[in-house]
Amino acid sequence: MIHPCHKGMPIGVERMSQMEDRQDQHTSPDKQTNALEQVSSIYGPVRSWRVGWSLGVDLICVNSVCSFNCTYCQLGNIQVRTNERRLFVPTEKVMRDLEESDWRKADIITFSGSGEPALALNLGESIEQIRHRTGKPVLILTNGTLLHLPEVRSELCAADRVYLKLDACSDSVLQRVNRPVEGVTLEGIVEAGSRFREEFKGYLGIQMMFVHSNEKELDAFAAMLHRLKPDEVQVNTPTRPYPDSWYLASRGSHEGVDYPARPIKPLSVARLDSIVEELRRRTTGVNIICVAKSSRLTAENA
Ligand code: SF4
């Protein structure tokens, strides 16, 4: 089945010049197509303390593509920065890759990979087909920048779990930490996230990554959590290295990485604990957990 709003072509045969920002503007469409054939859109499964064995689905694959360019991103400096949805990996290839993977070992299927999964036009179609084939629950990791689109909310509603990134307590922090594409605002994300919460019957987690520039203003974070009404809040700090450039392997667990990457200085577990306590005091009935404490050394494709 072709997704109803699928009007795009695979990125490998589309003119890359339509992208807002890129490093590989001299890569020919044929090379892109060939590159896609060399890689798998499925990776893992890897062990996650939260969800068990997690099989990764990467609907992007041949570049890093995101509407954010987070300072701590495990993919390194994002190559293609856009909030325009496109088809990157045809669903037929995703399903072929799935058949060749060790999917039966997985407890859950996680859509994450080489950027923002909601940028892929075939997200909804892929969720549907993978769930039909495997019968496994589906988790989507998103930065929320496309949740203002009704079709994206509808596609994400098909997931069992959605984890929404929320690192910023103001637009200036959003610009400093997440470095979004033009037009993205914190209020836009929270407003759309609240609407999604009303529509989504599944499990909504909020993933908060704390670094030195966003560890204050916890009142503002608490107010946003009040609006988003999540089932769980995961407080974390970056521990994965920041690659010098994009490598396909960086979408995975970073266990035994052998590519050039810079370490990132995380907050201490003690500081994260105090953030968790401060957030708990400012919210009621919200399940807030310190991820770093439980999983600092745990591999996960999140
Ligand atoms: S951390 Fe996630 S949201 Fe941020 S740039 Fe990387 S892929 Fe995008």
Boltz pocket constraint, residues with backbone or C-beta under 6 A from the ligand:
constraints:
  - pocket:
      binder: B
      contacts: [[A, 65], [A, 66], [A, 67], [A, 68], [A, 69], [A, 70], [A, 72], [A, 73], [A, 74], [A, 75], [A, 76], [A, 78], [A, 113], [A, 114], [A, 115], [A, 116], [A, 143], [A, 165], [A, 178]]
      max_distance: 6.0
